[in-house]
């Protein structure tokens, strides 16, 4: 009897083998449907295992096709892009390539698609990146490109999706693609997105990121979801040469005014007092969740949470800091400036005050495109954003970044620097970091600069 | 829908329990719903920011300090907020205004000779060019922000009805974290079962149905749960609850992953046809609706009964047909069930039922994607399989009805 493989709801059903038979890779016996079942990602291993057993296989799981043609446009790869592709090929088409922002990860993906010529799904974390991939794939391969996400649902042999939409649809689409490209793949090990990777049969998988390490240590899951890191170059390996713009980082400390200092210290006192009275140590791994849980249980706790937020707000948006932003905008009136904030409120305040465009998660795709095009053509000299431009978005014209406020995340800080590093003739990139003195921002800043790019 | 953080569920050993919803709690919920609805109505025409602020203040004022009061307030507030309707923002106007103002500002900043940026001068210039004032210009600059949208209507459920259905809403929030449910339901009216099964099919859940001593038992999960054990189907399971709770009598047992550590706990709930939690009428699947229309268009002496009885063969199992066809000439009846989704095993369970002696005539329409052959029921005098590709052909069904009815 033939063994039949069928794709069902993100899994592969194996029928034609007895329940008493030897288990296949990733398979469990499913009594509900009286067949063996594996996560779809085990498909390639299953095929190999059945081939070793010399089983005749009726493969109805594979729903992907070979691309009729390759790339129409082939750019000469940079040496490190060629090395990255070779490393990925040597790993049998599964693995993560780590390259700094602006080094041309998209080009590596196009080379991989051209190499494997299988229908391909590219997953990206934001709609801006989906739009960017759409443009690149269409121009490179000259075929219709599908989009899933942001209200679109079109599936083609080359398709781009947000991670969120892939999570929703992979149970139906998981057998339609032979190659998955995970852009900004450090997002992948989260439980929901990992499920999207597991619900797809694709034997070939390519992860792309500048910052693979995750604070929760789950980068170890890359091996299972898309393969191990097969190639790596960091900012310091490529900057100053032909591939990334030379750069400089400047850290500026600003003082709080007298009234703000008083308000800050008072709020901080309330918060610290609550921590001390409840024995909460913020340096311990459970410190933050302990604080959230305990602060929700009493009026005293809620006051402490409000105080915590207040002292952060004062540090993030200190008047002296915002004044200094005005000075920097005047100083760099002929440059292209990106302002980054930790929160939307500060971004909105900067937009109002200096009359510059703002991009937040609420900004529609069309307006975002228009704003980015305006920055590129010089219609705008500066834009302000909270976090949505942290990753991936290609803004070659930008040469000055001002981190007005941010988290302690090294990844976020490296990604923000990456926005201004794409090489252009004569470009010298400059990143300012504004830090409010004698607040927790000094500590936050020290933590996020713990990367070779800032040494 | 409520979210898990708004539910005051408590762990008791390995169980998760909701606070008992007695008459006192229901009255408190109804009072809160009435108060918050009134606050919202008093802010008709005002911005979302103002409405949110007012609801927050009402929350602080209403707090009695009783345990769980704050969370209850937030939960009722969420349900009231879900029913507020805000205006659609005049997005294009605001975008155009920003474009013009910000481009003007960028040009002014670069103007020679270099001078500090003069915000007021830019606003005045743009306002003059547009024939308006600087103040009006500023007011319109971010008018498409969600917080700036105005409240148009408060479409609140009656407070007593909201209170009556509150426990189901809380249970739904718990089921968002469910990995599996087993439900036992009883209904006198087959239409209620049909609605339930259509809901489960629509939600792409995998129900395994067996007859219970009183009613039927349904185990519900999905294909990936075999590996994940996680909450992939939590939303679907939560959405299925109102259809379960619409049965005359019902109970559920669910495994839920609760708390920061996502510990697996057992959650139980039972009730009778819940007021305020009536199942939304699950529409028949598209292919079935298309078939019904085509069958009626072609004309025949067969009438379609859309609410047929549940067929129960004691000891063997049951099935819930989608339709029954009744022939005008002699009243001959043939039941019809569509098996269009992914459980191939469901087809074999129906075949087993026929072989066990299901007395009624029945025709199963099975999607080609399930890879079963019509020959599986060859020779069965009262049942037949019809395998269809993209559409269920009305002519083919008519021929099979005639063959079965003789």
Interface residues (C-beta under 8 A of the other chain):
Chain A: X4 X6 X8 X9 X10 X11 X15 X28 X30 X32 X33 X34 X35 X37 X38 X39 X60 X171 X191 X195 X198 X199 X289 X293 X326 X329 X330 X333 X334 X348 X352 X353 X354 X355 X356 X357 X362 X364 X367 X370 X374 X379 X380 X381 X382
Chain B: X91 X95 X98 X99 X101 X102 X103 X104 X105 X106 X109 X110 X114 X116 X117 X119 X122 X123 X141 X142 X145 X146 X204 X206 X208 X222 X223 X224 X226 X227 X228 X230 X232 X260 X342 X343 X344 X345 X348 X371
